[in-house]
Amino acid sequence: GPNTAAILTLLTFFLIIGLLVLMYVPLVIQQAESLTHVDYSAIARALEEPLREFQQFLGRYGIQPEEVTVERLVAELLSGWFDPSIIGTSLGGIVETIGNLFIGIFSVVFITFFFLREQGLFVNALVALVPEEYEENVRHAMALITRLLSRYFVGIVVQITIITTYVTLALTLLGIPTALLIGFFAAVINVIPYLGPIIGALFGVVITISTNLHLDFYTEMLPLLLKVLAVFASMQLLDNMVLQPWIFSTSVLAHPLEIFLVVMMGARISGIVGMILAIPAYTVLRVIALAFLSEFPVVRKLAGRLKEAEEILEEE
């Protein structure tokens, strides 16, 4: 019956999540713990010679004030990142976030159980709020939104999995001890359009330096950093030329220029959160516009390839 199907669906979901947690979380925690023992002053010492040369270069062109040294700036920056008090505060924030996350998960599971038990409950509740003549439009729009967003989020999960695997394997071959941590962070932060890959690459470089302080900078460290950057550059090629076109062409069915403009608008409205939510929100708005305002040429133009999804939906 509906109760059994709903329970089995939720149990399957939690089983998959539990297996992923058991596989990855202990490894990530183990690698993250090593970062709490980083000696930021040792990092500054390892970079002392190249930083001094860089400072002299800036001084020759009058770019840097004499009272400010690059070494001091780097030391202060790294001490801020790895300060035990900040780490303690961050851990407290993480514990609080995990608590809120469990409350949120319980709420979502509770609501999801009833949605699975009563198929169409949400759509029926939505239909009750609109005039009767729009009922068919609402049902059609919700079916299309569900299909498109499901495909989009499945694509994002596949994207994160592929990038994590690729970066982890590549960095492991380079001998980076925290390869999994860097790969997972880079994959998750990559969800933030345009800005995420830069943050991921910088994180990878900083962690690589902090875990390889024994290497000579010019003969060993610099070649290693160039290889790490090459890994992230190739990851971006894979993501931009294969993964993202596949996700956007098969899920949200939008032109790359549309995606760029929408993401920029999302960043303007709500920063990083806006950038992450921009594409799903735009997809929902396009479907709603197509369902209720299709008589306007500009709406039909913006909806574009959504007609393809409608045809597939009708065939099913």
Residue pairs with C-beta under 8 A, 6 or more apart in sequence:
2 116
2 117
2 118
2 119
3 117
5 116
6 113
6 116
6 117
7 113
9 116
10 109
10 112
10 113
10 116
24 180
24 184
27 180
28 180
28 181
28 184
31 177
31 178
31 180
31 181
32 181
34 177
34 178
34 211
35 82
35 178
35 207
35 210
36 82
36 84
36 87
38 78
38 82
38 210
39 213
40 75
40 78
40 79
40 81
40 82
41 75
41 79
42 213
43 74
43 78
43 209
43 210
43 213
44 51
44 71
44 74
44 75
44 78
46 209
46 213
46 215
46 217
46 221
47 71
47 74
47 209
47 217
48 71
49 217
50 217
50 218
51 70
51 71
51 74
52 70
52 71
54 70
55 64
55 69
55 70
55 71
58 64
58 70
59 66
64 70
80 86
81 206
114 121
115 121
115 122
122 142
123 138
123 139
123 142
126 138
126 142
127 135
127 138
127 139
130 138
134 292
137 291
137 292
138 291
140 291
140 310
141 287
141 288
141 290
141 291
141 292
143 313
144 287
144 291
144 306
144 309
144 310
144 313
145 283
145 284
145 287
147 309
147 312
147 313
148 251
148 252
148 253
148 283
148 287
148 306
148 309
149 251
149 280
149 283
149 284
151 250
151 251
152 247
152 251
152 252
152 279
152 280
152 283
154 251
155 246
155 247
155 250
155 251
156 191
156 247
158 243
158 247
159 187
159 190
159 191
159 239
159 243
159 244
159 247
160 187
160 188
160 190
160 191
161 187
162 238
162 243
163 183
163 186
163 187
163 190
163 235
163 238
163 239
163 243
164 180
164 183
164 184
164 186
164 187
165 183
166 183
166 235
166 238
167 179
167 182
167 183
167 186
167 187
167 204
167 231
167 232
167 235
168 179
168 180
168 182
168 183
168 184
169 179
170 179
170 231
170 234
170 235
171 179
171 182
171 183
171 204
171 228
171 231
172 179
174 224
174 227
174 228
174 231
176 182
176 207
176 208
176 211
176 228
177 211
178 207
178 211
181 207
182 200
182 203
182 204
182 207
182 208
185 200
185 203
186 197
186 200
186 201
186 203
186 204
186 232
186 235
187 200
189 196
189 197
189 199
189 200
189 203
190 196
190 197
190 200
190 239
191 276
192 199
192 272
192 275
192 276
193 259
193 263
193 275
193 276
193 278
193 279
194 263
194 275
195 272
195 275
197 232
197 235
197 236
197 239
200 232
201 229
201 232
204 228
204 231
204 232
205 225
205 228
205 229
208 224
208 225
208 228
209 221
209 225
212 220
212 221
212 224
215 221
215 224
245 256
248 254
248 256
248 259
248 279
251 283
252 259
252 279
252 280
252 282
252 283
253 304
253 305
253 306
253 308
253 309
254 262
254 279
254 282
254 283
254 286
254 304
254 305
255 304
258 282
258 302
259 279
262 278
262 279
262 282
263 275
263 278
263 279
265 274
265 278
266 274
266 275
266 276
266 277
266 278
266 281
267 274
267 275
267 278
268 274
270 277
286 302
286 303
286 306
287 306
289 299
289 302
289 303
290 299
290 300
290 303
290 306
293 299
294 300
294 303
